[in-house]
Amino acid sequence: MTNVAPVVSAVAATIAAIFAGAGLVAAARRENTKWAREELVDSLSAFLDASFTCKGIVKDGIRMIDDLSRSEVDDIYRRAHDVELRMREVQTRLRLLATPEIVDAA
């Protein structure tokens, strides 16, 4: 009987290690899902912000087009173009995180 105790102890330690490993895997998956969800929300928010900013820049430019000099029109174009580039960067991030339906909508 004295040889059984170390074997039982080793088996119990092995089972505990397996459960600990499974717990770590589950926790890592939950953390990854949480990160992906937060990143997706941040990306969608950034895309919508950029979209509204670009629209506002263009609308303001159209309203004031008759009162603007050529350099001011060029500045509005540059600002709108910069925001559009930002939208494309965010779209790339969305392609990695979101479903195809969300990417198509963006």
N, C-alpha and C positions, 0 to 999 in steps of 0.2 A: 503494500500500500504506500510506502514512502516514495516510490517512483511515480505514482499517479499525480501527486500534487504539482510537481514542476510541469508536467504535460498539461494539466488542466489550467494552470496559470499561464502557460505559453499560448494555449488556445484562446483563453479569455483575452489576453493582451492582443492577439492577432485580430479577434473579432472587434475589439474596441478600436483598434487602428483602422480597420475597414470602415466602421461606422463614422469615425472621425474624418476619414478621407471622403466618404460620401457626403458628409455634412459640409465639408469645405467646397466640394464640387457644386453642391446645391447653392451655397452662399455666393460662390463666384458667378453662377448663372443669374441669380437674382440681382447681384450688383451690376452685371453687364446689361441686363434688361433695364434696370433703373437708369444707368448711364445713357443707354440708347434712347430711352423715352425722353429724358431731359435734353439730350442733344437734339432730338427731333423737334421738340417744342421750341428750343432756342433757334433752330434753323428756320422753322416756319415763321416765327416771330420776326426774325431778321429779314426774311424774304418779304413779308407783308409790309414791314416798315420801309424797306427800300422801294417797294412798289408804290406805296402812297407818296413817298418823298419824290420819286421820279415824276409821278403824275402831277404833283403840286408844282414842281419846277416848270414842267411843260405848260401847264394851265396858266401859271403866272406869266410866262414868256409870251403866250398867245394873247393874253389880255393887254399886255403892255407893248406889243410888237411895234406899234406905230410910234411909240415914244422912245424906242431904244436905238442906240447907235450900233454899228456893226460889231464893235468889240464887246458890247453888252450881250448881243445875240450870241456871239461866239462863246462868251462865258456861260450863258445858260445852256447852250448845246454841250459844252464840256462838262458842266455839272451833271446834266441829265445822263450823259454818256458814262461818267464815272459811277453813278448810281446803278446804271444798267449793268456795268461790269461787276459790281458788287452782287447784284441779283444773280448773275450767272455763276459766280463763285458759290453762293448759297445753294443754288440749284444743283451744283455738283455734289455738295454735301448731302442734299436731300436724296439724290439718286443712290447714295450709299446707305442711307438710313431708312428711307420710306418705301412704301409700296408703289408699284408703277402708277396706280390711280392718282396718288398724291402728287407724284412727279409730273404727270400729264396735266393735272389741274394747275400746277405752278407754271 
